[in-house]
Amino acid sequence: MNSTADDSVLLRMQGITKHFGPTVALADVSLQIRRGRVLALIGENGAGKSTLMKILSGATAPDSGNILFEGQAYHPRDPHAARLAGVSMIYQELTIAPDLSIEDNILLGCESSRWGLLDRTAQRQRMREAISLLGLTGYPLHWPARKVSPGVQQLIEIARALVIDSRVVIFDEPTSSLTAADAARLFEVIRLLKLRGLGIAYISHFLEEIRGLCDDYLVLRDGRSVGSGELTDTSDAQIVRLMIGREVADLFPTVPHHAGDVLLDVSLLTSRTHPAEISLQLRRGEIVGLAGLIGSGRTEFLRCLYGLDPIRSGAVRVGRLQPAPRPAARIRSGMGMVSEDRKSEGLAQGLSVMDNLTLSRLSPYSCWGWLNPRRRLVATQAAMEQLQVKARHPRQAVSELSGGNQQKVALARVLHQQADLLLLDEPTRGIDVGTKAEIYRLMGSAAAEGKAVLFISSYLPELMAVCDRIGVMSRGRLLDVRPAREWTEEAIMQLAVKS
């Protein structure tokens, strides 16, 4: 990395190495975070980014290497010690206590007290500057945090970092669950933090975000540093090549496929809130995308289709069947769903990769009520190889995998289930560009095999590039469906914000 004067370096990590059993998570990685600058940490899922930041934030310890923070040795024993030392991490999965007040969340772990009692007056004096800076003055401090949007909850976490005078703030995929407006506000806040001289580490798979926000970059691949420098000195193509170790000729690969017979026929589907009177046909060999803002009813529509949410009226036919509105019946009819919330709904985090991948279809491995574990293991290994899932073993807990590899397991499950109709809710959220390209290819291959794909995404370029048709939803209604070539991103957004 091109360096300026030494006093600009706020934090330095040198020769960081970390093993998990025989797996090398990090090998001799070094980085610098400078005052008033944003360092982009880039790499595929499983490249070591999160492990490196967990070491920096005190969540885990390195096997070897040194860290200097403001010129002094830095070895936090846990995240609380790291925060007190001046290093805070804003995780992709927010660490908000939803039933505590906004004030209690901001001061969580660093409360002001007097004679053993909370000193609310002192706390509010400490919070005043952070609340003003972040634009939180319009929210009553006594409100429970669950009453505000994910974007505001994220600002509460940033306020927590400012109140304890953090000098380094780490953001891990911070925009993955935010609306466009909340993301824009977050970027404004990060620029304000830069002006205050803080050092920022920023993990993201969106190169356009990195270009607009970051100054420096470090690329990790397979736990090793493969490139660093100032962003103005490199191109997106060079960064992608460093990330995946090869040229990517097409970030949106397509597999030829052709629409056939109607597989899904939805007629006037209505639930208690969203969706409202949606009618849609989806054909075999077709990929249909759904665009819309958060809260437009896209996810609720898929949940109704899959039998997770109750239906008030309307009909859902899959082929010649009208399956009962229960997940088991919908699975038997040929549906498979990947939830946008892989942590809570998409995967059983406490179970193994093998269990997550095969439990929805055990018939190939059972005989007279007994499971053949060897067959399950071989099938799981084959699926992991097909989707390039990085795990130590099929019996490894899925919670131990990176977010991108967890998403691959969720996709492998519906493919193993031999579903004809794939309901994919934000399947590329939090996924690196190389894995995204592989997911697009898998979707195209599924369509080429005569399957149908219903695909929700908030990332318009991928909808435009991958889908045959795109529908736009707003306030629970499907406003328009037309061939992708007839849409522009501007036209989609104009319709999505329609009242």
N, C-alpha and C positions, 0 to 999 in steps of 0.2 A: 504493500500500500504506500502511495506517495505520502510522506509525512511532512508536517510543518514543524515549527519549533516544539521542543519537548514539553513545554508547559501547556501546550494545547491538548496533550494526551491526558485524558481524565482517568481511563482505565485500560490496563494492558493485561492480556492473557498470553502466556508463553508456554509452548510445548505441552498443551493439555492432552492427556491420554486417559481413556476410560474403557474398561472391559466389563461386559456382563457375561460371566462365564467364559466360554470360548469366543464369544462375539466381540469384535473390536468396534465399539461405538464411536470412539474418537481416537485419532492417532496423530500426535504431535501437532495439534492445531494452535495457531496463534492469531490474535486479533487486537485491534486498537479501537477504542471509542473516544472520540475527541469532543471537547467542549463546543456546544453550539452547532453540532453536526449530527446527522442521522446516518447510522450504518445499516445498510440492508444486508440481512443474513439470508442467503439464497441457496436453495438446493432441493433435490427431490425429497419426497417423503421417505424417511428412514436414513437420510444423509447424515444426521447427527446434529441438526440445528437445535432441536428441543433439548437434547442431552447437554449441549454446550451451554444453553441458557439456564437450564436447571442447575448446572454447576455454578454459574454466575449468580443465580438468585438464591443459592444455599439449599436447594432441594436435594442435591446429591453432591458427593465429594469426588474429585478426580483421583485417579490412581497415581498420577504424576503430573508435574507442571507447576507453574507459579502464576499468581495473580497479584498485580499491583494496582491499588486504587488510591489515586491522589498521591502516588509515590510511596505508599505504605503497603506492607504485606496484607493481603485480604484473604481470610479463610473462614467464611461464615459457617457456623455449625448447623444452621437451619434457616428457613426463609424469614423468620421473625428477626433473627440476628442480622441477616442481610438488609432487611428494611431499616432497622435501627442504624446500620452502618451507612445507609444512603443509596441502596440499590433496590428498586421495586420492579415487580413483574406484573404486567396486565395479561392474564391468560386468555386464550381463545374461549374457553369455557369460564365465564365470569365467576368470581369468588364472592358474590354478594350473598348476604344473609337476608332472604326476601322478607321475613317477618320482622326484622329489626328496622328501626327508623333510618332515614337518610343520614341524620346526624350520627347515630350509633354505628352505621356502616363506615362512615368516613373516619371515625376515631377508633375503629375496632382494633384492639391490641395496643393502643397508645392513648388511652383515655386520660383525661385530667381528673384528679381527685383531691379532696381535702378532708382530712380526718376520716378517711376510709369511705367517703361518699363521692359520687360523681359531681364534679364542679361544672355545671352546664354553662355558666357565664364564661369561665375560662376557656371551655371548649369552643364556644362560638366565636370568641375573639381569635383563637388559633385558626379557625376555619374561614374567617371572613375574607381574607385575601384570595384563598383558593376558590371559594364559591363565586366570588366576583369575577375572577379570571376566567373561570370555566362556564360562566353564564348559568349558574344554578340558583341564582337569587329568586327566580320565579317559582321555586318548588318549596313548599313548607317542610322544614327540617323534621317535623314530627311524623310525616307521612311514612308508611312502610315502603321499603324499596321496591316491593313487587308492584306498586301502583304506577311506576314510571316505566318508560320504554327501555329496551335493551341499550339504546344509544345513551340515554341518561344514566343508566346503571354503570355504563363504562366510564362516563365522566365522574361518577361517584368514586370509582376505583382510582382514577387519576387524581382526584382531590385527596384521597387517602395518601397517595404517594407525595403530594406537595406538602401536606400538613406535617409530615415527618421529615421534610427537607431532603427528599431524595435528589441526588445529583445525577443518577443514571436510572432511566426508565426503559424497560424492555416491553415491547408490544409483540404478542404472538398471534398472528392472523387476526388483527383486531376488527377488520371490516366484514368478516365472514357471515355475521348474522345481523348486519346493520342495513337500514334503508340508505338510499343514495344521499338523502338530506343529512342523516346522522353521520354517514361516512365523511361528507364534506365538512361538517362541524368538527369531527375528530381531526381531520387534516389541519384545520385552522388552529386547533389546540396544540397539536404537535409543533407547528411553526412558532407558536407563542413560547413553547417550552425551549425551542432552539434559541430564540432571542434572549431568554433568561439564562442561557449558558449551560443548560443541561445537556448531557450526552444521551442519545437515543439509539437503542438497537431495535430494528424493525424487521420482523419475519413476515413475508408475504409471498404468495405465488402469482400475484398480479403484477406483471412487469410495468404496466401503465401507472399503477400506484407508486411503485418504486421510483420510476422516472420522475414523477411529479413531486416526490417528497424527500427522497434520500440524496445524500451527498457522496457517500462511500459505499463500497460493497465488499462482501466476502462470500465466495461460492464454496460450498462443501459438497463432496461426492464420496459416498462410502466411508464417511467418517474422517475424510482428509481434506485439507484446504487445497483447492486446485486453482484458485485465482482470487485476486483482490486488487483494489485500486479505487480511483475516483470514477464515478459513473459517467462523467463527461468524456472519459477516455475510452469508452467501450460501447459496443452496439448490443441490441437485444439478441441478435443472432449469435454473437460471441458468448454472451451470458448463457444462453440455452445450450450451446455446444459444451461449455464448461460443466453445466449441470448434469447432462446426461452422457457426456463422453463421446458424442457423435453429432453429426449434422442432422437437423430435423427439417426435411424438405417440406413437410406439410404438417402444420400444427392442428389442422382439422381434416384428418384422413377420412375419406369416404369409401364405402364398399357399395358397388352397384346393387340396387334392389328395386323391385317393382311392386306396386300396390296390387293386391288381389281381392279376394272376397272379404266382405265385412266380417270382422271378428268381434268387435265391441259395438253395441248399439245402446246408447244412453238416451232415454226419452224423458224430458221434463223432470229431471232429478232435483229434488228439493229436500233440504234438511231443516232443522229448527231455525238456524241462522244462515250460514253459508253451506253449500251453494243454493242458488235459487233458479229453478226451472231451466236447468242446463240440458241441452240436447246435443249429442255429438256421436258421429260414427268414426270408427277407426278400423282400417283395413289391414289384413295381413301384408307383410312386406312394406310397412309404412312407419315413419317416425313423425309423430306430431308433438310439437312443443307448445307449452303454455307459458305465456308471459304475463306479468302483472306485478304490482307493488306488494310488499308485505302487507297481509291483511286483506288481500283481494279475494281470498277464498280458494286459491289453487290447491293448497295442501288439504284443506277440508274436503274439496272435491275428490281427491285421490283417496282420502280416508273413508269417504262414503262408498266409493267404488269397491274398496277392499273389505268393506263390512266392519270397519273399526268404529265409525260413527253412525248413529241411527239415521234412517231415511224417513222423512215424513210422507213423501209421495214421489211418484215417478217409477220408472222401470230400468233395469240394467240387464241386458242380454249379452251372453258370451257365446258366440256361435249360435247353436240351437237351444242353449240352456238359459234359464232364468234362475240363477243360483240364489239360495237363501242369503239374506244380508248378514252373514257371519264369515269371519276370516277363513275358517276351515272349509266352508262350502265354496268360497271364492277361490281358494287354493286348488280344490278339486276340479273347479271349472277351468283352471289353466292360468290363473292370475298369480303374479309374483310382484311384491312391492319392496322397494328400498326407501326407507324413511329418511327425511332430511336430518332427523335427530338420531344419529347412529349411536350416540352414547346412551340414551335412555330407551330408545325404541328399536333401533335398527339392528342391534346386536345384544347378546347376553354377555355382558362384559366379564362376568366371573367364570364363564365357560371357555373351553379351548377353541382354537381355530377349527378343529375337526368337528366338534359339536355344533358350532355355529353354522358351519357349512352344510352339514348333512341332516340335522334333526328334522327339517321340514320334509324330508323324503328318505326314510330308512328302509323302504321295501327292498332295494337291491341288496341289502346286507343282512336280511333276516331270514331265518328258516325255522319253522315250527316255534316261533316266538323267541328265538335266540339270535342275538346279533353276532355277526362275524367281524371282530375288530380288525383283523388283517385286511379284509376287503375295504372297510371304511378308511383305513389308513392309506392304502394304495390310491383310492379314489380321491382322497383329500390332497395327497401329494401331487397327483396329476392336475387337479384344479389349481393348486398353488403355482405349479410350473406354468400353466396356461396363462394365468393372470399376473405372474411374476410377483407373488406375495412374498415379501421378505420377513421370514420368521425363523426362529431357531429350530422349531419342530412343529408338526401339526398339533401336538398336544400342548403347545404353549398357550397361555391365557391370552385371549384376544385383546384384553385391556393393556397388555404390555407392548402391543404393536403401535407404530406411528399411525396418525390419523388417516393417511392415504392408504396404508396397508389394511387398516380396518375397513375402509370403504371398499377395497378390492374383495375382502372376504364377504361383505354384504352383497356385492354383485355376484360373486361366485355362488352364493347361496341360491339366488333366484335362477341362475343358469343351471345349477345342479338339480334344482327343483323341476327342471324341464318345463318351465312356464311358457305359455304361448303369448301371453300379454304381460309386458314388463311395465310396471308403474314406477318411474324413477323420479324421486323428489330431490332436486338439487344434488345429483350424484357426483358432481365435480367440485363441490364446495370444499375449500381447504386442501385441494389436490394440486400437485406440481404439474408443470406443463407436459412433461413426458408421460405421466400417468393419465392426464386428461386425454392426450392423443390416443392412448391405448383404450380408454373407455369409449371414445368416439368410434374407434374401429370395432370394438365389441358390439356397440349398438348397431352399427351398419351391418356387421356379420349376422346379428340376430334378425334384422329385417330381411337380409338376403336368404335366410333359412325359412322365411315365411312367418316369423313372429311379428308382433306389433309392439311398438314402443310409444308410451305416453310420457313425455319428458318435461319436467318443470325446471326452469332455470331463471335466475335473476341476471345472468350474464348474457346480454343480447347478442354479442358476436358469435357465441357458440350456437345459440338458437338459429341465427340466420345461416350459419355454415352447415349445420348438421341435419336440420329438420326438413321434411318434405312440405309440411304445412305448419302454420303457427296460429294459435288462437290467443286472444288477449282477454284477460279477466279483470273485472273491476266490481267491487262491492258484491261479490258473490255471483255475478252474472258473467256468462261467456258472451262477449260483445260481438266478436267477429272471428271467423276462421277462414284463412285463405292461403294459397301457396306461398312458401317462404320468399320466392323471388318477387312477389308483389308487395312485400313489406320493405320499409326502411326502419332503421332504429328510431328515427324521429317520429314516424307515424305510429309505431308501437307505443312509445312513451306518451304521445298525445292522447291516444285512446286509453292507456292505462290510468291516467290521472283524471279521466272523465268522471264526473259525478253521477 
